């Protein structure tokens, strides 16, 4: 007999909120008949409910509930949470967003272990396509969630911003195209460094998407109190409205325990009130750090601080995320989500201010490599194309330098300056090196 709801017993699985949210999305997908058993390998890190021996068994059960309106997931740690099954409900992100995040984790692992010297051209192209696909898919998945939310709440505005990133189709098409012939070009070693820098640039953007997915899990979680959920929603809206095309270079999740022996109104920096640090840059911009701070002396609410390498703060300093003073670590669900989806560029440790200074320096150098890479990219690629077609030598300066400088002159000039200073700090004389040698010198030091 069909009922309006059913229950999934998730007790005894030691699952955190992030894992419960993925399970709920998959169950919704199964009830709607949209689940593909070929995706089961993407759920390998997700505990299976104890009443089912495999994901196909759970799928078979959920298909018998195709007319259910909602279901509950019961967990001993968090209690009971309700989810709506209906096709036209957009209160939760689609399961494909979480499954794509699992694909991205694997892609990050492959990128980290990529040896361009021995890799086959087809493998390089496949990895490039995976990275591009993940970025586009996650950007659309997150944006579609906010688009539907705005439509249903009757706050839709064509001027509004729904997608967290910008998609440069030409740039991505070019990147994918180079992946096809990188194994066969004449100047292979130079192109490998330039190509991997470009992949690293895209990886920074994908980290931002991965962070967004973790944030969405918390924003939409029925196990979290409305007050805390509201705090995360405030941050999500702030992030969506004010930050676009973010490059996340690194994330630190604080592992030293919050000092709960002291009232929040009396806590200071030594009580580990900063629970999360995100080191990022915007397009053509300086390194920035956003700190998630719990209530402390003088600021009695959850807030974020955004500062640059000089310690100067932006308009978001002490940006309020919660309405009232809190004693507990309400960022714990987000920390758990980041720990569950442990993607490239994230560490779980204590990071003092000395580490912040190191990261600001590293971000500045990485961004400078990204900037200088634009010229190197054109020089290497077009030189090989011209030689292949018997067109003689390709003059990058004459053909494209002027246009490139008119589009991003200040950013490119600053990128060169940062790399020149970096080379000098290694004991080299920049005047004895051309811009290609400077690029390769800094790249090699970063890799080491």
TAURHU-V125431 format. One record per pair of residues at least 4 apart in sequence whose ideal C-beta (glycine too) atoms are under 6 Angstrom apart, sorted by the first residue. I is the first residue (numbers start at 1). GAP is how many residues later the second one is. D is the distance in Angstrom with one decimal. If there is no record, write none. Layout:
i=I gap=GAP d=D
i=I gap=GAP d=D
This chain:
i=2 gap=65 d=5.0
i=4 gap=65 d=4.8
i=5 gap=63 d=5.8
i=5 gap=65 d=5.0
i=5 gap=66 d=5.7
i=6 gap=59 d=5.0
i=6 gap=62 d=5.5
i=6 gap=65 d=5.0
i=7 gap=65 d=4.8
i=8 gap=41 d=5.5
i=8 gap=65 d=4.9
i=9 gap=42 d=5.9
i=9 gap=65 d=5.5
i=10 gap=5 d=6.0
i=10 gap=39 d=5.4
i=10 gap=63 d=5.2
i=10 gap=65 d=4.7
i=11 gap=65 d=4.7
i=12 gap=38 d=5.6
i=13 gap=34 d=3.9
i=15 gap=4 d=4.1
i=15 gap=5 d=5.4
i=15 gap=32 d=5.2
i=16 gap=320 d=4.2
i=17 gap=204 d=5.6
i=17 gap=206 d=5.9
i=17 gap=316 d=4.8
i=17 gap=319 d=5.9
i=18 gap=199 d=5.3
i=18 gap=318 d=5.4
i=18 gap=319 d=3.8
i=18 gap=322 d=4.2
i=19 gap=27 d=5.6
i=20 gap=53 d=5.9
i=21 gap=196 d=4.4
i=21 gap=200 d=5.8
i=22 gap=24 d=5.7
i=22 gap=76 d=4.7
i=24 gap=49 d=5.8
i=24 gap=59 d=4.8
i=25 gap=70 d=3.8
i=25 gap=73 d=5.6
i=26 gap=69 d=5.1
i=27 gap=35 d=5.7
i=28 gap=57 d=5.9
i=29 gap=5 d=4.7
i=29 gap=6 d=4.7
i=29 gap=66 d=4.2
i=30 gap=5 d=4.4
i=30 gap=29 d=4.8
i=30 gap=32 d=3.5
i=31 gap=31 d=4.9
i=31 gap=34 d=5.5
i=31 gap=54 d=4.7
i=35 gap=24 d=5.2
i=37 gap=19 d=5.6
i=39 gap=60 d=5.6
i=40 gap=15 d=4.5
i=42 gap=57 d=4.9
i=42 gap=60 d=4.1
i=48 gap=4 d=5.9
i=52 gap=5 d=4.2
i=52 gap=6 d=4.3
i=53 gap=4 d=5.4
i=68 gap=17 d=5.1
i=70 gap=12 d=5.5
i=70 gap=14 d=4.9
i=70 gap=15 d=5.9
i=71 gap=12 d=5.8
i=72 gap=8 d=5.1
i=72 gap=10 d=5.2
i=73 gap=8 d=5.4
i=74 gap=6 d=5.0
i=78 gap=145 d=4.2
i=81 gap=141 d=3.9
i=81 gap=142 d=4.5
i=82 gap=140 d=5.8
i=84 gap=5 d=4.2
i=90 gap=58 d=3.7
i=92 gap=128 d=5.1
i=93 gap=4 d=4.6
i=93 gap=52 d=5.0
i=93 gap=123 d=5.2
i=96 gap=4 d=6.0
i=97 gap=44 d=3.9
i=97 gap=116 d=6.0
i=100 gap=34 d=5.9
i=100 gap=37 d=5.0
i=100 gap=38 d=5.8
i=101 gap=112 d=5.0
i=101 gap=240 d=5.6
i=104 gap=30 d=4.3
i=105 gap=238 d=5.2
i=107 gap=23 d=4.5
i=107 gap=24 d=5.6
i=108 gap=235 d=5.3
i=108 gap=236 d=3.6
i=110 gap=17 d=5.5
i=112 gap=232 d=5.9
i=115 gap=4 d=5.9
i=116 gap=76 d=4.1
i=119 gap=4 d=5.0
i=119 gap=5 d=5.2
i=121 gap=62 d=3.6
i=124 gap=55 d=4.9
i=124 gap=58 d=5.6
i=125 gap=54 d=4.0
i=125 gap=55 d=5.3
i=128 gap=48 d=5.4
i=128 gap=51 d=3.9
i=129 gap=4 d=5.9
i=131 gap=71 d=5.4
i=132 gap=40 d=4.9
i=133 gap=4 d=5.7
i=134 gap=4 d=6.0
i=134 gap=72 d=5.8
i=135 gap=70 d=5.9
i=135 gap=71 d=5.1
i=136 gap=31 d=5.9
i=138 gap=71 d=3.9
i=139 gap=24 d=5.6
i=139 gap=26 d=4.6
i=140 gap=4 d=5.9
i=142 gap=22 d=5.5
i=142 gap=70 d=5.1
i=143 gap=4 d=6.0
i=143 gap=19 d=4.6
i=143 gap=20 d=3.3
i=146 gap=16 d=4.4
i=147 gap=15 d=4.5
i=150 gap=5 d=5.2
i=150 gap=6 d=4.4
i=151 gap=5 d=4.9
i=164 gap=48 d=5.3
i=165 gap=80 d=5.8
i=166 gap=78 d=6.0
i=166 gap=79 d=4.8
i=169 gap=4 d=6.0
i=175 gap=23 d=5.7
i=178 gap=4 d=5.8
i=182 gap=13 d=5.7
i=185 gap=6 d=5.4
i=185 gap=199 d=4.9
i=187 gap=4 d=5.8
i=190 gap=190 d=5.6
i=191 gap=4 d=5.7
i=191 gap=189 d=4.8
i=193 gap=250 d=5.1
i=194 gap=179 d=5.8
i=194 gap=182 d=4.7
i=194 gap=183 d=5.4
i=194 gap=186 d=5.6
i=197 gap=172 d=5.4
i=197 gap=176 d=4.6
i=201 gap=169 d=4.7
i=204 gap=43 d=3.8
i=204 gap=44 d=5.8
i=204 gap=45 d=5.8
i=205 gap=42 d=5.9
i=207 gap=41 d=3.9
i=207 gap=138 d=5.2
i=208 gap=38 d=4.4
i=208 gap=40 d=4.6
i=210 gap=133 d=4.8
i=214 gap=123 d=3.8
i=214 gap=124 d=5.4
i=214 gap=127 d=6.0
i=215 gap=21 d=5.7
i=217 gap=120 d=5.1
i=218 gap=14 d=4.8
i=218 gap=115 d=4.9
i=218 gap=116 d=5.3
i=219 gap=13 d=5.0
i=219 gap=14 d=5.3
i=219 gap=17 d=5.3
i=224 gap=4 d=5.1
i=224 gap=5 d=4.9
i=228 gap=102 d=5.0
i=231 gap=71 d=5.6
i=231 gap=90 d=4.6
i=231 gap=91 d=4.0
i=234 gap=87 d=5.2
i=235 gap=86 d=5.1
i=238 gap=4 d=6.0
i=239 gap=4 d=5.4
i=245 gap=38 d=4.5
i=246 gap=34 d=5.3
i=247 gap=34 d=4.8
i=248 gap=32 d=4.9
i=249 gap=30 d=4.9
i=249 gap=114 d=4.9
i=250 gap=29 d=4.4
i=250 gap=95 d=5.4
i=250 gap=109 d=5.8
i=251 gap=27 d=5.3
i=251 gap=95 d=4.3
i=252 gap=25 d=4.3
i=252 gap=95 d=5.6
i=252 gap=99 d=4.3
i=253 gap=23 d=6.0
i=253 gap=82 d=5.2
i=253 gap=85 d=5.5
i=253 gap=95 d=4.8
i=254 gap=18 d=6.0
i=254 gap=21 d=4.9
i=255 gap=93 d=5.2
i=255 gap=94 d=5.4
i=256 gap=16 d=4.6
i=256 gap=94 d=4.6
i=258 gap=14 d=5.3
i=258 gap=71 d=5.0
i=259 gap=12 d=3.7
i=262 gap=4 d=5.1
i=262 gap=5 d=5.3
i=262 gap=9 d=5.9
i=264 gap=31 d=3.9
i=264 gap=61 d=5.5
i=264 gap=63 d=5.4
i=266 gap=31 d=5.9
i=267 gap=4 d=4.2
i=267 gap=6 d=5.3
i=267 gap=29 d=4.3
i=268 gap=29 d=5.9
i=273 gap=20 d=5.2
i=273 gap=21 d=4.8
i=273 gap=23 d=4.6
i=274 gap=17 d=4.9
i=274 gap=19 d=5.3
i=275 gap=17 d=5.4
i=275 gap=56 d=4.5
i=276 gap=16 d=4.0
i=277 gap=14 d=5.5
i=278 gap=12 d=4.8
i=279 gap=10 d=5.5
i=279 gap=80 d=4.7
i=279 gap=84 d=5.9
i=280 gap=8 d=5.6
i=281 gap=4 d=5.4
i=281 gap=6 d=5.4
i=281 gap=82 d=5.9
i=281 gap=86 d=5.2
i=284 gap=124 d=5.9
i=284 gap=127 d=4.0
i=286 gap=22 d=5.6
i=287 gap=22 d=5.5
i=287 gap=73 d=4.9
i=287 gap=76 d=3.7
i=287 gap=77 d=5.4
i=288 gap=18 d=5.9
i=288 gap=20 d=5.7
i=289 gap=18 d=5.6
i=290 gap=14 d=5.5
i=290 gap=16 d=4.9
i=291 gap=14 d=4.7
i=292 gap=12 d=5.7
i=292 gap=39 d=5.8
i=293 gap=10 d=5.6
i=294 gap=8 d=6.0
i=295 gap=5 d=5.1
i=295 gap=6 d=5.8
i=295 gap=30 d=4.9
i=295 gap=31 d=5.4
i=299 gap=4 d=5.7
i=299 gap=19 d=5.5
i=300 gap=25 d=4.2
i=301 gap=19 d=5.3
i=301 gap=21 d=4.9
i=302 gap=19 d=4.4
i=302 gap=20 d=3.9
i=303 gap=15 d=5.0
i=303 gap=16 d=5.7
i=303 gap=17 d=5.4
i=303 gap=18 d=5.8
i=304 gap=15 d=4.9
i=305 gap=12 d=5.1
i=306 gap=8 d=4.6
i=306 gap=10 d=4.4
i=307 gap=4 d=5.7
i=307 gap=6 d=4.9
i=308 gap=4 d=5.2
i=309 gap=51 d=4.0
i=313 gap=4 d=3.7
i=326 gap=4 d=5.5
i=331 gap=4 d=5.8
i=351 gap=4 d=4.2
i=364 gap=54 d=5.6
i=365 gap=57 d=5.6
i=368 gap=47 d=4.2
i=368 gap=50 d=3.7
i=368 gap=51 d=5.0
i=369 gap=4 d=5.8
i=371 gap=40 d=5.6
i=371 gap=41 d=5.5
i=371 gap=44 d=2.9
i=372 gap=43 d=5.0
i=372 gap=47 d=5.8
i=372 gap=67 d=5.1
i=373 gap=4 d=5.6
i=376 gap=63 d=5.5
i=378 gap=4 d=5.6
i=378 gap=18 d=5.6
i=378 gap=22 d=5.6
i=379 gap=17 d=4.4
i=382 gap=12 d=4.6
i=383 gap=11 d=4.6
i=386 gap=5 d=4.2
i=386 gap=8 d=4.1
i=395 gap=4 d=5.7
i=396 gap=4 d=5.9
i=397 gap=4 d=4.5
i=400 gap=4 d=5.7
i=405 gap=4 d=4.4
i=408 gap=4 d=5.5
i=419 gap=19 d=5.2
i=419 gap=23 d=5.1
i=420 gap=10 d=4.5
i=422 gap=20 d=5.1
i=423 gap=5 d=4.8
i=423 gap=7 d=5.0
i=423 gap=15 d=5.3
i=423 gap=18 d=5.4
i=424 gap=6 d=5.7
i=433 gap=4 d=4.0
i=433 gap=5 d=5.0
